[in-house]
Amino acid sequence: MSAELETIIGLEVHAQMNTKTKMFCSCDNDAFGKAPNTTVCPVCMGHPGTLPAPNGEAVKKAVIAALALKGTVNAQNHFDRKHYFYPDLPCGFQISQYDFPLASGGTVSFVVRDDSGQVVNEERCGITRLHMENDAGKLTHRGSKTLCDYNRAGTPLMEIVTEPDLRSPEEAVAFAQELRRILIAVGASDADMFKGMMRFDASISLREKGAKDLNPRSEIKNLNSFKALEKALKYEEKRLRKEWEKNGGPLPRDITVGWMDEEEKTKMLREKETADDYRYFPEPDIPPLTFTKEDIENIRKELPALPQERKKQYMDLGLDEALAVQLIDQPELRRIFDAVYKKTNDAKRSSGLVLTQLLGFLKAEEKEISDAPGVEAMVELAGKIGSGTISANAGKDVLEKMVQTGKTASQIIEEEGMQQISDDSAIETLVLKAMDSNPQAIESFKKGKEAALGAIVGWVMKESKGQANPAKVNEILRKQLEN
């Protein structure tokens, strides 16, 4: 009878901090889409005689992230040189942290759901450490040639290392998603995975249930999406189980494998390196970093609401969990919703305008939330609807045109003559004409058929091309019928 095995998973998460400049120089930190090797300088290219200078904004963002993860910021920490030879590393070493990282400890609580969205269980994953480092460049392989783009070299990274607390690929993905929400919520990283701002190295091993010791592991390198993380872990988990059955036990030693997305399988790269292989030693050009208790507490006071707290706040407004999570996961969408809600003080109306209509029109136009009307434009539209300048139905039409054209609500309303008619005398004239044109509806209403009013109101709205204020139409119509 084969042993019952359990899966042990730990993650190393690399998140790019959203600073203006790189980690140790003044180069632009936003290199995505830029021409190759245009956001570089002698410092990030490792030219002789240059000296790195730590980015204070990056250090602060890393501290904020560590506190949000309930970690302990170490009063004394320093940078180290991590040596390895690879073409994407222009200095010949990476400036990282080893013996004395920025922060130690921490924990993340997360929820695992099934395919239908139902909660399967609630878990916690410990954080071993959070340290800072600079990124390497990007290699593009074309046949026998390799192209080097160093735009990304030197960008500021947080590396967040977990305890081996995860027990399935599904747990690993759920943890990673919650971690991403936290980093975005506190403003430490945009964590845009499409732009490579968040990547994973996943370590997986097996052991007999009930055992305490960890066995040699397989580390899967550079996973850049939640889908890749889950698929790679599932593949490697299955492969390791076959190896266990074949060899009667775990891997003989730690190994490093790469995930091949198109083939959906891993390939052997090398035996896992050890710290000795990297020849760590303290970075001689950067003094140690020192934090006082006052420094740390002052930063702690700046922490915004974390995702779970934000979710509760949105659900308390009456939004369902799915909509609350949608707002947490998309900061630009959240900013629009929050501003519209502040204007209307009506969560249902704000949800309809932003989460239903706006997202629907963006999808129809095949546009992203970054292409949506800005916060001010959406607040203006909400104000026009709230003040009665245009009706809610007209507001929907205006929003569609805003998404299509990029124009403001005021421009569209003026150009198309969509301003709502709220003048009592003008509406009274329309109502009297409607009553004359719909005698049967009047007779039905007098016989007790309340719904008959709808025909008269509809006539007014059609005659006014949707510009009559429906509330005033109803009010004036009832007064006329009472006379």
FILUMNU-604946 format. One record per residue (C-alpha): z, y, x; residue in one letter. Coordinates in steps of 0.001 Angstrom, whole numbers, plus 500000, padded with zeros to 6 digits. Layout:
# residues N
ZYXA;...
END
This chain:
# residues 483
500000500000500000M;498945503356501475S;501535506077501995A;501817508906499465E;500711512030501297L;501328515696500685E;499191518592501826T;500668521335504023I;498807524655504246I;499507527878506106G;497333530981506317L;496606533693508832E;495250536680506915V;493401539475508679H;493271542691506658A;491521545837507864Q;493664548934507429M;491942551787505570N;492410554495508182T;489900557200509027K;489564556126512662T;489839552921514677K;493024551418516112M;492949552910519615F;490200555550519566C;488732558277517343S;485619556350516220C;484831556124512492D;486649553150510943N;484031552789508177D;481181551033509956A;479842549085506963F;476117549642506492G;475821551864509590K;473114551265512192A;474315548754514838P;476317550129517770N;476500553705516446T;480258553972515736T;481400553141519259V;482804555008522251C;483886554211525829P;487403553291524637V;486456550655522039C;483709549399524367M;486253548828527135G;484692551070529750H;486636551339533049P;489058554247533250G;489549554628529486T;492999554468527876L;493809553288524322P;496018555475522114A;497629553846519016P;496572555200515626N;499754556543513999G;498298556228510500E;497520552553511114A;501046551901512370V;502526553528509268K;500272551540506934K;501287548317508678A;504965549228508216V;504359549954504518I;502659546564504109A;505514544789505887A;508113546426503628L;506060545601500514A;506101541947501646L;509912542146501975K;509689541796505740G;511975543197508417T;510403545883510603V;511523545277514157N;513111548327515773A;511495547420519092Q;507977546017519291N;505055546282521661H;501385545441522108F;500101542554524216D;496798541592525740R;495312538380524344K;492662537086526730H;489644535079525723Y;485966535292526598F;483490535833523803Y;480473538173523541P;481935540099520551D;484967541198522613L;483774544086524810P;487068544553526685C;487367540878527599G;490728540836525804F;492155541780522421Q;495057544189522048I;497417542344519723S;501153541587519409Q;502846538352520386Y;506530538142521432D;507626541310519651F;505519541815516488P;505814544796514184L;507642542816511463A;509194539409510867S;509969537463507697G;509139538274504116G;508005536476500989T;505334536658498284V;505819535334494756S;502664534228492975F;501432532403489893V;499079529405489902V;496763529121486882R;494370526460485634D;490690527067484861D;491565528321481369S;493963530924482774G;497140529150481681Q;500097529308484060V;500598526004485871V;503592527019487967N;505218529920489791E;505651529655493556E;506827531576496601R;505391531611500104C;507322532789503127G;505851535234505636I;506456534450509302T;505282537739510781R;503013540743510416L;501481542201513550H;498795544734514453M;495656544217516513E;492121545498516960N;489107543647515614D;486201542206517561A;482537543017517005G;480010541099514924K;477544538518516214L;474264537697514461T;472520534508515546H;468720534407515313R;467292531213516693G;468086531085520401S;469136534739520477K;472453536351519584T;472677540037518641L;475912541969519210C;477001544829516926D;480170546486518204Y;480627548928515293N;483551546838514032R;485107546431517498A;488415548269517577G;488977548548513818T;492693548298512957P;493860544963511575L;497064543554510180M;497471539850510788E;499817538294508251I;500972534788509140V;502564532609506461T;505037529787506659E;503520526334505929P;504727526637502323D;501475526117500411L;500822522668498972R;497274522820497607S;494037524800497943P;494760526307494509E;498134527587495724E;496496529040498839A;493983530996496734V;496625532210494261A;498797533408497166F;495860535146498865A;494902536922495624Q;498442538208495115E;498655539303498760L;495426541253498332R;496827542981495241R;499934544017497183I;497981545441500135L;495735547419497783I;498647548620495626A;500532550134498584V;497378551678500058G;497517549682503295A;494036548165502953S;491055548351500618D;490723544570501202A;487058544700500180D;486024541148500954M;482320541915500517F;482649544315503468K;484671541813505519G;487929543762505196M;489967540639504445M;489428537267506122R;491383534046506407F;492104531353508976D;493583528379507115A;495593525590508730S;495898522286506892I;497667519026507709S;499028515977505906L;502345514203506040R;504112511448504157E;506062512734501161K;509708513188502046G;508990513760505737A;510220516997507322K;508242517234510548D;504794518831510630L;501834516867511936N;498894518176513993P;496717520492511946R;493128521458511416S;492533525216511535E;489524526479509576I;488225529753511020K;486915532947509421N;486821532341505687L;485695535541503988N;486093534868500248S;488495533165497867F;485740530729496933K;485155529799500588A;488908529446501144L;489287527003498258E;486152524994499005K;486925524705502715A;490501523569502105L;489417521010499504K;486766519628501837Y;489114519442504821E;491930517967502730E;489618515165501598K;488360514629505147R;491875514439506589L;492898511869503974R;489944509705504987K;490925510101508649E;494503509105507823W;493331505955506031E;490928505121508861K;493382505695511725N;496633504861509943G;498133508272510607G;497581512005511129P;495296513780513594L;496214513080517223P;496125516788518119R;495503520255516665D;491814521080516192I;489734524111515224T;486849523726512785V;484309526111511297G;483277526327507639W;479544526192506957M;479023527931503613D;475506526732502872E;476260523092503680E;479774523304502175E;481410521344504959K;483344521934508167T;482199521247511711K;484274520588514811M;484488523583517151L;487155522764519726R;490706521627520261E;493175524268519118K;494141526832521735E;497774527425522663T;499486530666523591A;499185529704527272D;495396529575526919D;495363533234525885Y;497460534392528890R;499438536924526854Y;501169539730528713F;502468543168527610P;499752545817527262E;500376548058530301P;498603551137528890D;500616551454525646I;504384552114525628P;506583550030523273P;506968551253519688L;510472552170518519T;511636552645514927F;515016553957513824T;516650552875510577K;515953556361509259E;512243556026510104D;511999552764508184I;513977553984505171E;511874557133504914N;508734554989504743I;510387552619502266R;510966555562499915K;507199556110499790E;506454552594498509L;504561552742495190P;504979550223492374A;503979546698493398L;501471544623491382P;503988542663489302Q;505755545890488335E;502447547573487511R;501404544585485397K;504609544809483378K;504087548542482852Q;500576547992481475Y;501680545107479270M;504523547277477931D;501801549727476827L;500291546945474720G;497557545668477040L;497203541911477342D;497808540235480697E;494118539804481547A;493450543540481138L;496592544418483109A;495513542180485999V;491999543655485833Q;493472547128486365L;495680545936489223I;492769544244490978D;490412547251490757Q;491996550482492061P;489023552701491091E;489105551349487545L;492873551805487448R;492603555447488507R;490178556139485660I;492313554311483089F;495538556025484196D;493931559477483981A;492428558807480540V;495737557397479274Y;497557560469480577K;495096562616478595K;495221560613475356T;498693559020475474N;497023556165473596D;496686552879475510A;494490551228472879K;492030554104472778R;492019554373476594S;491448550627476936S;488539550757474498G;486915553666476303L;487442552438479882V;487827548661479844L;485406547889477010T;482789550622476715Q;482593551863480308L;482544548378481855L;480039547214479242G;477621550051480000F;478007549538483759L;477198545855483351K;474161546637481196A;472873549028483871E;473753546540486656E;476019549118488263K;479382548824490016E;482601550662489195I;481871552883492221S;478792554114490286D;480853555008487200A;481491558589486044P;484399560008488022G;487967560497486853V;487387564131485835E;484242563233483889A;486013560476481960M;489008562706481210V;486634565401479919E;484956562864477621L;488327561670476306A;489255565304475662G;486040565965473725K;486731562965471489I;490427563825471068G;489744567449470137S;487165566467467544G;484290568075469432T;482479564755469025I;483363561677467001S;484448558393468583A;481048556874467727N;479235559813469277A;481552559482472276G;480268555974472825K;476690557259472891D;477660560066475251V;479378557626477639L;476301555400477709E;474160558383478691K;476759559452481289M;476475556035482964V;472666556112482775Q;472109559684483971T;475187560785485885G;475473563878483667K;478781565154482270T;479839564871478644A;479424568631478143S;475862568574479444Q;474847565687477194I;476554567102474088I;474862570483474570E;471412569074475413E;471382566722472424E;473217568891469909G;475905566272469349M;478844568607468697Q;480835567432465709Q;480815569559462558I;484409570359461622S;483901573581459687D;485363573093456179D;482703575080454333S;479831573289456077A;481336569895455325I;482074570885451725E;478383571749451257T;477406568337452603L;479974566572450390V;478737568301447227L;475150567298448052K;476322563727448645A;478113563609445284M;474989564876443500D;472862562246445275S;475243559322444595N;476316559493440902P;476720555701440657Q;479152555672443589A;481156558452441904I;481295556492438660E;482371553291440493S;485155555165442272F;486445556599438971K;486572553042437636K;488902552075440483G;486524550863443174K;487973552554446288E;485248551125448507A;482632553169446653A;483689556194448680L;482118554552451725G;478624555101450311A;479260558821449890I;480823559226453345V;477934557248454828G;475446559573453114W;477170562609454658V;477215561040458126M;473523560158457875K;472596563618456589E;474572565270459425S;473143562850462009K;476636561574462710G;478022565009463538Q;480293565549460532A;483979564971461198N;484695561733459249P;488351562581458656A;487438565969457173K;484644564408455088V;487171562021453507N;489715564761452969E;487297567193451294I;485606564443449265L;488938563335447755R;489816566922446877K;486490567330445063Q;486993564091443151L;490475565192442065E;489094568418440487N;
END
